[in-house]
Amino acid sequence: MTSLFDIYKIGVGPSSSHTMGPMRACCRFAMELNKKLDSVARVRVELYGSLALTGIGHAVDRAVLLGLSGMEPRTIDPVTIGATVDEIRSSARLKLAGRHEIEFNEVRDVVFKRDQMNPPGATTVHPNGIRLIAMDAAGDVICERTFFSVGGGFVVEDGETAAGAGETSLRLPHAFNSASELLDRAKRNGLRIDELMMANECARVKQAAGGDEMTREALEAEVSRMILELWRAMQQCVELGIVTQGVLPGGLNVKRRAHKLAEQLKARENVDAGRPVDPLAALDWLTVFAMAVNEENAAGGRVVTAPTNGAAGVVPAVAHYYMRFIEGANEAGILRYFLASAASGILYKENASISGAEVGCQGEVGVACSMAAGGLTAALGGTNDQIEHAAEIGMEHNLGMTCDPIGGLVQIPCIERNAMGAVKAVHASRIALNESGEHKVSLDQVIRTMYLTGLDMQSRYKETSLAGLALNIIEC
């Protein structure tokens, strides 16, 4: 079963599926050449489907160069990316796996197969395919592998299931495959959802430590530390997004707006001191928090996938809302928030999809909204049934959302869409908290509906920039 730390990962923008995924695939390919590395004279990269159609706007080309150079999204310094890419392009040389220098002509060696949705001969069917071929000086193939970037930075090799890619011998104390099973296990063990998730993550930490005897308190402290590290990364992203001004890269000349919005809100708060507080001011701040993250993402900065980069602003925005506007908010509530939200994210990842190229933006911002709604309900002390209800509401009203980024850039409508997703998440939580938990549509049913809706959606509405706003904005 997927971990919280798979759903939430530190990486770089602008896209988890189109930047982080290809970077990880290329890095894995280069590093696993091992003894064959010194025989490689050339590497050819072929990109298919959505990776080809929106690749330039999503920085797939840059991700390929960085990944082949042995760099990983979690550890790469965003400040160095531009200079590294420029050096490779100007010299037409690339240090494969960071150790073996080869000639690299990007125009020749990175091929965008815009007319093909799947790599030839691949048994896996997914719109984010990447084929990597290493050749010797005579042009003979040394190694050829095909990977798929399946959303949220997850990468699987052709024929490998997403579950199999991370399969271990670990037996989780409270494994679950559906929301109904999650609720049942929690009820039978007298646990809140966040407590159940904590127990599962503690089991992972214990295994990672080699099965060393660690007390329950020590295990929970370590998991809490790791979650709070993600939270700090989100806070830093929001802070940087709020203070940074200018125009986002990519050619659309989209201005950053989080800074100006924040300044306007601060000025209004100073003027209105002592007067009745604007009852909707919190929604304005939600917009600031979400847009700050996604402006940083669009600029290629450091973000936390939640569960993707294109939807990375929703979860941190709602967490900031909780800490700023909820009386009595504290660190314990933040931990409940991330643990419970990850439970929903896991269900979408394992039973449907979090790839915009596969199911549209309902699988990105829709899932993030669902996660944040359930997480906020947990942070506010909601029951397990109310948490499940909030998560269901969060998705129910995002069903059918297309992924149609203008120019293939994660800017319009993506940045504003995160703000809307955050507002919906808060609203969904408030609805659920005012109910007993009983409702007609279950989270399992809405997850299944989202997936089937995504499969029915025409491919041109799924991160190809061939329809929707991406097409009609040109005609305006």
Stockholm file with secondary structure:
# STOCKHOLM 1.0

chainA/1-476         MTSLFDIYKIGVGPSSSHTMGPMRACCRFAMELNKKLDSVARVRVELYGSLALTGIGHAVDRAVLLGLSGMEPRTIDPVTIGATVDEIRSSARLKLAGRHEIEFNEVRDVVFKRDQMNPPGATTVHPNGIRLIAMDAAGDVICERTFFSVGGGFVVEDGETAAGAGETSLRLPHAFNSASELLDRAKRNGLRIDELMMANECARVKQAAGGDEMTREALEAEVSRMILELWRAMQQCVELGIVTQGVLPGGLNVKRRAHKLAEQLKARENVDAGRPVDPLAALDWLTVFAMAVNEENAAGGRVVTAPTNGAAGVVPAVAHYYMRFIEGANEAGILRYFLASAASGILYKENASISGAEVGCQGEVGVACSMAAGGLTAALGGTNDQIEHAAEIGMEHNLGMTCDPIGGLVQIPCIERNAMGAVKAVHASRIALNESGEHKVSLDQVIRTMYLTGLDMQSRYKETSLAGLALNIIEC
#=GR chainA/1-476 SS CCCHHHHSEEEESSCIIIIIHHHHHHHHHHHTTGGGGGGCCEEEEEEETHHHHSTTTTTHHHHHHHHHTTCCTTTCCHHHHHHHHHHHHHHTEEEETTTEEEECCHHHHEEEETTCSSCTTCSSCCSCEEEEEEECTTSCEEEEEEEEECSTTCEEETTCCHHHHTCCSCCCTTCCSSHHHHHHHHHHTTCCHHHHHHHHHHHHHHHHTTSCCCCHHHHHHHHHHHHHHHHHHHHHHHHHHHHCCSBCSSSSCCBCCHHHHHHHHHHHHHHTTTSCCCTTHHHHHHHHHHHHHHHHHHTTCEEEESSCSTTTTHHHHHHHHHHHHSTTCCHHHHHHHHHHHHHHHHHHHHHSCCCHHHHCGGGTHHHHHHHHHHHHHHHTTCCHHHHHHHHHHHHHTTTTCCBCCGGGCSCTTHHHHHHHHHHHHHHHHHHHHTSCSCCSSCHHHHHHHHHHHHHHSCGGGBSSSSSTHHHHHHHC
#=GC SS_cons         CCCHHHHSEEEESSCIIIIIHHHHHHHHHHHTTGGGGGGCCEEEEEEETHHHHSTTTTTHHHHHHHHHTTCCTTTCCHHHHHHHHHHHHHHTEEEETTTEEEECCHHHHEEEETTCSSCTTCSSCCSCEEEEEEECTTSCEEEEEEEEECSTTCEEETTCCHHHHTCCSCCCTTCCSSHHHHHHHHHHTTCCHHHHHHHHHHHHHHHHTTSCCCCHHHHHHHHHHHHHHHHHHHHHHHHHHHHCCSBCSSSSCCBCCHHHHHHHHHHHHHHTTTSCCCTTHHHHHHHHHHHHHHHHHHTTCEEEESSCSTTTTHHHHHHHHHHHHSTTCCHHHHHHHHHHHHHHHHHHHHHSCCCHHHHCGGGTHHHHHHHHHHHHHHHTTCCHHHHHHHHHHHHHTTTTCCBCCGGGCSCTTHHHHHHHHHHHHHHHHHHHHTSCSCCSSCHHHHHHHHHHHHHHSCGGGBSSSSSTHHHHHHHC
//
